[in-house]
Amino acid sequence: MNKSNDATIDIPLTTVVTNTGVRPVVQTESSAYGHQLTSSNPSQNEKAAVYGKNVAGRRRVESNMRQGQDGEEEILTQMGKIYERILNFSVVTRYFLYVLPLALIIALPIIIGATAARKSRIGGVRIMWFFLWFEIVWLSLWVSKLAAKTVPWVFQFLCGIVSSGTRKYVVVLQALEIPLSLTGWALASLATFVPLMTRNPDRRSEKDTGVQPWENIVQKILAASLITSLIYLAEKVVIQLISIGYHRKQFNAKIQTSKRHIYLLSLLYDASRRLFPAYCREFLEEDYVINGSLHLALAKTPSGRVRPGSATPLRFVQNVGRFGDKLTAAFGNIAQEVTGRQVFNPEAPHSIVVEALEKNRSSEALAKRIWMSFVVEGKDTLYEEDIKEVLGAGREVEAEECFDCLDRDHNGDVSLDEMILTVCEFGRDRRSIVNSLHDVDQAINVLDGLLCSVVFILSILIFVAFLNTSFTTTLATAGTALLSMSFVFATTTQEVLGSCIFLFVKHPYDVGDRVDINGMQLTVEHISLLFTVFKQVSDHKMTQVPNIVLNTVWVDNVSRSSAMRERLLININFDTSLEDIQLLRNEMEAFVRDKDNCRDFQPDIDVELTGINAMDKMELKVEIRHKARLSNWANETVRAARRSKFMCALVLGLRKIPIYAPGGGGATLGSSDMPTYSVSVSDAEAAAKREAFAKTKEAKRLVPSPAVVHPTPDATGDSTGADIPSN
């Protein structure tokens, strides 16, 4: 019974949030998860649901402005609107709008030449046959374009059935649509010109089927155009093969690994939703962060408490979006029953996981929801048995793969912090792959532009070779000019070739990698054909370095490295004993094997004496082994926290034993613990002390020193002057 004077009655109680699991303990052996994953196909459309779209505006604004080629806005007139509507109505209307106007204009001279002006000629050829060739040239352009569009589908139908590995070349054929169209156009123009001009019924009736001079010139121009188009096609084929080969070599493994991680997270998230439905009381805040752009921080007071009623309107808006997503998912399920494939399902776990990994905040919420729904109440770590229990019988292999994916340090359990860091790392890897692909595509486009310039120069030489009778003289003159210009562009050519080899063959890093170059700690921000932009880890300065320079230096890629080691050199007192060094080793081994540190460090540690210098101090080397977790040292925050923690433990161990610095361990001379003073002794006592020290020092020698003979003083002395004879 409460008393009126009880001091604890009016104390406000605050809910304490603990990082423990919320899944109740299952007493029976039946699985808590017995359903298949709603979406387990990693190849489905990853952008099937863009969450947060339902809270956007719905009003459409009619605008007559559009972006011009120079970046300025241009006003679209009424005629322009009509033209755009006709153009975008369908493919048939678009092609009729392209082909028919000029085709009808060219057909007029054909009709006139066939009816009213039968004897009209141009260069000895009736205008009917002359403009008929122009009509064929115009129509062959669009026929070639349609044929180029059809080639990829025919190739996929014929070769894709035989081998699925050849289907990737369909993308190459689709990118070669314009070069193939130009080649077909040039071939059709050349193949129809001479027969129509010389083998038409009129020329054959006149028995004059010879090629006239102007026809010979046009034939040479068309032949040069065909060869030029073939060279242009070959250049585009080389670029596309470089692109597809490079992407397959550098990014295929990363993309497949990222897709597998997303699939495993989708599996875990779907199991979490089976145990705790979406927007349940336990994970209400996490689900709002995962599935939408609602930030609950906007509805909180400075003290951290939720402001009553402030988040209600925002959540109501998102709840409307949730209803729309459910309606879309219902239609998606109907379409899946009809087609056998899953389409536009915004509630699919795969779509939700992909969207959540786009931001760190939603990634953290996703990791927290999965971890807390799998961990048993009262526990603070996730074990492999928990995942097997939730996923159920028959999915042990997938459960082991999921746990191995999350347990990056391989210590047998996963903490909440480790789970959050791992899921955020998956999101960063996915974004870095996208950025790397974008930058590499830009570099390939720059290389394409350079090769197109070379093709243009070759095209000019080809036209000159076909039209100039004295081509040998022209070629010698052009060769001399090119040789003289080669001295000007030699450095540029060398830089381009070196950069191509560095980027497409060596490729020592990707966007987002942590690298060490010439002792500098850098992060790759942007990769181009001729240069790379880095961000310095220390002060976040942006540094641009030419790739030709990077081609000659050592690049240490930290992100691609596995478990790394770190060596610390310490100068200690020369009087330190071997027992003290062994005690230090034991202390540091106990530190790295502690349950709070075993996630970051491997259990083995090396402590070794490496030198004694000038016998005034000893050099001690302490080697620690980091675990390959979170791309090792790529995460600067994690790296700094690890190093600081180990350095503090090392200082505590040195003080505990203790091990002193060179010349340390004793009291300071002149202090109260070691005062200074002087003693006066006699000359005989000092000589005796010196003699005793010399005898002691000589006794320590392995081989005695040779005796030194001192001359005995004589009673008579020698004079340095001249002797005076006696009388």
Secondary structure as GFF3:
##gff-version 3
##sequence-region A 1 727
A	DSSP	three_ten_helix	53	55	.	.	.	ID=ss1
A	DSSP	beta_strand	65	67	.	.	.	ID=ss2
A	DSSP	beta_strand	73	75	.	.	.	ID=ss3
A	DSSP	alpha_helix	78	87	.	.	.	ID=ss4
A	DSSP	alpha_helix	91	114	.	.	.	ID=ss5
A	DSSP	beta_strand	121	122	.	.	.	ID=ss6
A	DSSP	beta_strand	125	126	.	.	.	ID=ss7
A	DSSP	alpha_helix	127	162	.	.	.	ID=ss8
A	DSSP	three_ten_helix	164	168	.	.	.	ID=ss9
A	DSSP	alpha_helix	169	175	.	.	.	ID=ss10
A	DSSP	alpha_helix	177	198	.	.	.	ID=ss11
A	DSSP	alpha_helix	201	205	.	.	.	ID=ss12
A	DSSP	alpha_helix	213	250	.	.	.	ID=ss13
A	DSSP	alpha_helix	252	275	.	.	.	ID=ss14
A	DSSP	alpha_helix	284	291	.	.	.	ID=ss15
A	DSSP	three_ten_helix	296	299	.	.	.	ID=ss16
A	DSSP	alpha_helix	312	339	.	.	.	ID=ss17
A	DSSP	alpha_helix	349	356	.	.	.	ID=ss18
A	DSSP	alpha_helix	360	374	.	.	.	ID=ss19
A	DSSP	alpha_helix	384	391	.	.	.	ID=ss20
A	DSSP	alpha_helix	396	406	.	.	.	ID=ss21
A	DSSP	alpha_helix	416	467	.	.	.	ID=ss22
A	DSSP	alpha_helix	471	500	.	.	.	ID=ss23
A	DSSP	pi_helix	501	506	.	.	.	ID=ss24
A	DSSP	beta_strand	514	517	.	.	.	ID=ss25
A	DSSP	beta_strand	520	527	.	.	.	ID=ss26
A	DSSP	beta_strand	531	536	.	.	.	ID=ss27
A	DSSP	beta_strand	542	546	.	.	.	ID=ss28
A	DSSP	alpha_helix	547	550	.	.	.	ID=ss29
A	DSSP	beta_strand	555	557	.	.	.	ID=ss30
A	DSSP	beta_strand	565	573	.	.	.	ID=ss31
A	DSSP	alpha_helix	578	592	.	.	.	ID=ss32
A	DSSP	beta_strand	601	611	.	.	.	ID=ss33
A	DSSP	beta_strand	617	626	.	.	.	ID=ss34
A	DSSP	alpha_helix	636	656	.	.	.	ID=ss35
A	DSSP	alpha_helix	683	699	.	.	.	ID=ss36
###
